[in-house]
Structure formats: structure tokens, C-alpha cells
């Protein structure tokens, strides 16, 4: 587990508390049962991990068919207002984890959880790349410290996965303001 970002907290007690919380959440996600089967839990899990960062980071939780966590990975580190990721690297990561599905998330250090057109386009590109190797993209969250997480699945910005009931994708409500036509 990588706790580099915890150095951004000035108080040692806060770093220790957050490290313990992340350990508990990760252990819970690895236990039998649908620990990451809730949009709310997944969104808050990513929010705890990514919202304190002062630069954009794109991360993923790779899951098995029972939605148990196989691996958490930070895929790309960016600047204050953008992160660049290559679909090839995301696919390689999914295959290395032997993932059935993934949940993406990235932070917006600006505090605005609204996705940009580039965020939406990247999500569609990554979803299409993962689909080529039979890996489902269940959601892509945008997290901030100041606003509730934004769910692209809740906002209907993801292309529906064939054979996957929407209720199975991730049950629960998180913020998803924008409604857009599916590509």
C-alpha cells in the first residue's frame, strides 16, 4: 500500500488515523461479501485516498466477479488540473490483476467534482479499451475534498455493459448531476 500522499497532512496523528482507516477499508474489501458493491462505499473509499492530493491522480480498484477487491493501483499522476493516462497501460494493469471489472477514480484538486469533456472522453476511451479484453468498467468517480463524489455511472455517462444488470453494477446513490446521451 502506498501512503506517499499522507505526507501532505501536517499532523502525524492525522496521517496515522488515515493510514489505519485505509487499512480497515482495504481489509473489509478483501473479505468475502460485496464490500465494494455499493457506489457510496466505493466513492468514499476513493475520496479518502485521493481527495487530499494537490495534483490529479487516476486510480483503479480491480475487482473479481463477486466485486471483491483484487488490487488498488494508482495508474497515473498528473499536474494541478490534468492527468495523462494511456489506455494500453490501463489494460495491462487489468490483465495483470486478472480483473473481471474495475472502478476508476480521479481527484480534482480544484474542488469542483464536475467532469470536463476530456474526463468524459477519456472514460469512454478506457471503457472501450477494457471491453476489448472482457473487463467491465463499473464506474468512474471524480472526488474532491469539498464536494460529494461525482459518479459517471449515476450520471449515465458510461456505456451500459452488455449482460450486466444496472443494479449489479454498483448499488447506491452518489452525486451524478450531468445527463448526457450515450455514445
C-alpha positions in Angstrom: 0.0 0.0 0.0 1.3 3.4 -0.9 0.9 6.1 1.7 3.1 8.8 0.0 0.1 11.2 -0.2 -0.3 11.1 3.6 2.8 13.2 3.9 0.6 16.1 2.8 -1.1 16.2 6.2 0.9 18.2 8.6 -0.2 16.4 11.7 1.3 12.9 12.5 -1.9 11.9 14.3 -4.0 12.6 11.1 -1.6 10.6 9.0 -1.8 7.6 11.4 -5.5 7.8 11.6 -6.0 7.9 7.9 -3.5 5.1 7.4 -5.5 2.9 9.8 -8.8 3.8 8.1 -7.4 2.8 4.7 -6.1 -0.5 6.1 -9.5 -1.2 7.6 -11.4 -0.3 4.4 -9.0 -2.4 2.3 -9.2 -5.4 4.6 -13.0 -5.1 4.5 -13.0 -5.0 0.7 -10.9 -8.2 0.6 -13.2 -10.1 2.9 -16.0 -12.3 1.5 -19.0 -10.2 0.7 -19.8 -7.4 -1.6 -17.6 -4.8 0.2 -17.2 -2.6 -2.9 -20.7 -3.4 -4.3 -22.0 -0.1 -3.1 -21.4 3.2 -5.0 -21.4 5.1 -1.8 -18.7 2.9 -0.2 -16.6 2.8 -3.4 -16.8 6.6 -3.8 -15.9 7.3 -0.2 -13.0 4.8 -0.3 -11.6 6.7 -3.3 -12.4 10.0 -1.7 -10.3 9.2 1.4 -7.4 8.0 -0.8 -7.4 10.8 -3.4 -9.1 14.0 -2.2 -6.1 15.2 -0.1 -3.7 15.2 -3.0 -2.6 18.5 -4.5 -2.2 17.0 -8.0 -4.5 14.9 -10.1 -4.2 11.1 -9.8 -6.1 8.5 -11.7 -6.6 5.3 -9.7 -8.4 2.0 -10.1 -9.9 -0.7 -7.9 -9.7 -4.0 -9.9 -12.5 -6.5 -8.8 -13.4 -10.1 -9.2 -16.9 -11.3 -10.3 -18.1 -11.1 -6.7 -16.9 -7.5 -6.5 -14.1 -8.3 -4.1 -11.0 -6.1 -4.3 -8.2 -7.7 -6.2 -5.9 -4.7 -6.3 -5.8 -1.0 -5.9 -3.4 0.9 -8.2 -2.6 4.5 -8.9 -2.3 4.4 -12.7 -1.2 7.9 -13.4 0.0 11.1 -11.6 -0.6 14.5 -13.2 -0.5 18.2 -12.5 -2.8 20.5 -10.7 -5.5 20.3 -13.5 -4.9 17.2 -15.6 -3.6 13.7 -15.7 -2.5 11.8 -18.8 -3.1 8.1 -19.0 -2.6 5.6 -21.8 -5.4 3.0 -22.4 -2.7 0.4 -23.1 -1.3 0.8 -19.5 -4.8 0.5 -18.0 -5.5 -2.7 -20.0 -2.1 -4.1 -18.9 -2.9 -3.3 -15.3 -6.3 -5.0 -15.6 -4.8 -8.2 -17.1 -2.0 -8.3 -14.5 -4.7 -8.2 -11.8 -6.8 -10.8 -13.6 -9.7 -8.4 -13.2 -13.3 -9.0 -14.1 -14.2 -5.4 -13.6 -12.8 -2.1 -12.5 -13.8 1.1 -10.8 -11.8 4.2 -11.8 -11.5 7.4 -9.9 -9.5 10.6 -10.1 -9.4 13.7 -8.0 -9.9 17.3 -8.9 -7.7 19.4 -6.6 -9.7 22.5 -7.7 -12.6 21.2 -5.5 -15.1 21.0 -8.4 -16.3 17.5 -8.9 -18.0 18.3 -12.3 -16.4 16.2 -15.1 -14.8 18.0 -18.0 -15.4 17.0 -21.6 -11.9 15.5 -21.5 -12.8 13.4 -18.4 -15.8 12.0 -20.2 -13.9 11.3 -23.4 -11.1 9.5 -21.5 -13.7 7.4 -19.6 -15.3 6.3 -22.9 -11.9 5.5 -24.4 -10.8 3.5 -21.4 -14.2 1.7 -21.2 -13.8 0.7 -24.9 -10.2 -0.5 -24.4 -11.2 -2.6 -21.4 -14.2 -4.0 -23.2 -11.8 -5.5 -25.8 -10.3 -7.7 -23.1 -13.7 -8.5 -21.4 -13.1 -6.2 -18.4 -16.1 -4.2 -17.3 -15.9 -0.6 -16.2 -18.5 -0.2 -13.4 -18.0 3.5 -12.6 -15.6 6.4 -12.8 -15.7 8.7 -9.8 -14.4 12.2 -9.5 -13.6 13.1 -6.0 -12.7 16.3 -4.1 -12.4 17.3 -0.5 -15.1 20.0 -0.9 -17.9 18.2 -2.8 -19.6 14.8 -2.8 -18.1 12.4 -5.3 -19.4 12.5 -8.9 -20.4 9.2 -10.4 -20.3 8.8 -14.2 -22.4 5.7 -13.9 -25.1 7.6 -11.9 -25.0 10.4 -14.4 -25.4 7.9 -17.2 -22.1 8.9 -18.8 -20.9 5.3 -19.2 -22.0 3.0 -22.0 -24.1 0.2 -20.4 -22.1 -3.1 -20.1 -23.7 -5.9 -22.1 -25.2 -8.6 -19.8 -24.7 -6.6 -16.6 -27.8 -5.5 -14.8 -27.5 -1.8 -13.8 -28.4 -2.7 -10.2 -25.4 -5.1 -10.1 -23.0 -2.5 -11.5 -23.0 -0.7 -8.1 -26.0 -0.2 -5.9 -26.3 3.1 -4.1 -26.5 6.8 -4.8 -23.8 9.3 -5.1 -23.7 12.6 -6.9 -24.3 12.4 -10.6 -25.6 15.7 -11.9 -24.9 15.7 -15.7 -27.2 13.7 -18.0 -25.8 13.1 -21.4 -26.6 11.0 -24.5 -24.7 7.7 -24.5 -22.1 7.4 -27.3 
